[in-house]
Amino acid sequence: MSEPRLIEISPVTRVEGHGKVTIHLNADNEVDEARLHIVEFRGFERFIRGRLMWEVPVIVQRLCGICPVSHHLAAAKAMDMIAGVDQLTPTAEKMRRLMHYGQVMQSHVLHFFHLAAPDLLFGFGAPAEKRNIFEVIKEKPELGKRAILMRKYGQEIIEATAGKKVHGTGAIPGGINRNLPVERRDHFLGSIDEMTEWAQDAVKLARDYTLEHEDLVAEFGSFPSNYMSLVRESDGALDLYHGNLRALSSTGEMLFDQVPYSRYHELIVEDVRSWSYMKFPFIREMGPDDGWYRVGPLARMNTASFIDTPLADAALKELKAVTCGTPNNSTLANHWARMIEVLHCVEKMRELLHDPDLQGTDLIATGDRREEGIGVIEAPRGNLIHHYKVDEHDQVTYCNLIVSTTHNNEGMNRAVKDVAIKHLSGKEQITEGMLNHVEVAIRAYDPCLSCATHALGQMPLQVELFNAEGGLLDSRTQCV
Amino acid sequence: MSGTKKETGFTFTIDGVEITAYAGETIMEAADTAGVYIPRLCDHEGLRHQGSCRVCTVKAGGRSVAACTQPAAPGQAVENESPHLTKMRRDLVEMLFHEGNHLCPICEASGNCELQAMAYRLDMTETTRFPYLEPCRALDASHPDIALDTNRCISCGRCIRASEDVDGKGVFGYVGRGIHRRVAVNGENLADTDAQVTDHAISSEVCPVGCIIRKRVGFVTPIGEREFDKGLIGHEIEARRK
């Protein structure tokens, strides 16, 4: 029997932002508690107050350097509502959708190839110096090239629609500030076939990994949960830009369906816990113990009735077949779901690029001013809620943001605990590989812990061992 | 140009370039006509000269003078773009950034802002040497069509002169002294004045930064189509050069 220990992983690597994991081992080296802590505080909800409503989509996107478009568009949708615009012009809606599909594509590609692929290709316990994108490029040069060029394609779509690859200004209250010139359209159409082919290959890669590692995927950080996302209003299809809320239980029972997202606060409550800056949302009717849910690519695959693009829909059917049509509860299946969404985005972009509305000149709609606006979008990491109130002087008086990673807070914590119990319990010695298992579980959610730029390269992972009295027993630092 | 002016024309040089000027013209006016750009912030076409920002400082006859107020003199050798003057101008602009709260990434004037454009022109790219003062200034959004974000004000006084001399209103004026000098409105807040969105003082051309805001315009002009997306500040004047 040894002394109780506290293991700390800080910061967690190859995720966006900073967080840490603490694992409490008792005297028998069994895991008593394991938690993911969010150690940064941003304060956007407070300092946006007093700013002018049309500035909001530009200011709040600074939450994130990876998927700023999500915040830009969710805020713009909320401001549409405040501007009294319930229906955008066709050009505005399609330009925004194109922007969003470009973003989801580049973000998912970044996560899968640059951040997660080293774990999947080389193994969770592979030497730390091997687990990075440069080793992926070295060992699989064609894969590495595709990763870079697919991300570039998505980023260029964002630039064409928002004005900049990161932190553009395209979406404005009531519409968009530009259309897509034919030269840009033709440029994108020139490589859309290649993108489609590569996206299909990426789906195959993720699917094969999932099926070939069936036992690992089934047990690794997997547990039943509820799922929530937007689905298309008319038919429940996957819709990343707009729709109504749908939630399912782990067995597929409909918890609520086709609820307008402006009523999100009737359905969801946020719990606060003293050890993390991130809140814990849950479904109000079910309470915090049973009402927590997961969002993101796998959640969307679980909630969507189908996908309205043929290649992605075929891939979805294949994923659903694994669990006989019931929700898939395997955390690692998120990677497969993520690549299906990349394929869906590429198909949607092709559809849009052939649509002459993108060259339309009717960009902005107007309406009767309202005091409150709610914008919800399916961001790469899951459902994203922006809620604002604006006074008669056009100044923001209230802001509430529920970001995808917040929705997944309970899920990530459970995944951390599950993996810690399975891979650390009863072990005297901490190995680097064991710790990476914990991080792999977190990474599967592609969390954006501070909505900041992700770390790549010399990112220190510090692990410290404390005895029950808080004395430092051992420490280790690695660079990933 | 009048026949009288032509008769009284004379020449002087700016950085060795011969410039023709006429009696009563300032160094800056003659330079503008000849297509030689002298950086400036408080000066604006159509408004009386003030000479307060000192960004247009040139060396004339060995002395540092404000080109916007100093009359051109026959045979004078004026120094404009020397490393010393460029550094001095860069320092002035850098201090303006430090004195206010200029958050270019989220400012709707970005791309149209003369302060930002001047920083680019003067190559203000190095790590800052001065502490940010981070003043706490309120945003006045009381007017239905205009907002005033004095966090971004550089006290150039262009709105004051435009309101007094062009609009005949006196909506704006200076208050305080020294570093505490600020542009203020003639009332409790902007809604309490007779400012109108159609006033010359409210136009985006008069305010060089994002302080005076015409409401609900914001980011309607996309990136790439903003004033200084087309070229460095002063490019239109330099295009006149033969």
Interface residues (C-beta under 8 A of the other chain):
Chain A: G50 R51 L52 W54 E55 P57 V58 I59 R62 G163 K164 H167 G168 T169 G170 I172 P173 N177 R178 I364 H393 D394 Q395
Chain B: P105 I106 E108 L139 A141 S142 A147 I213 K215 R216 V217 G218 F219 V220 T221 P222 I223 G224
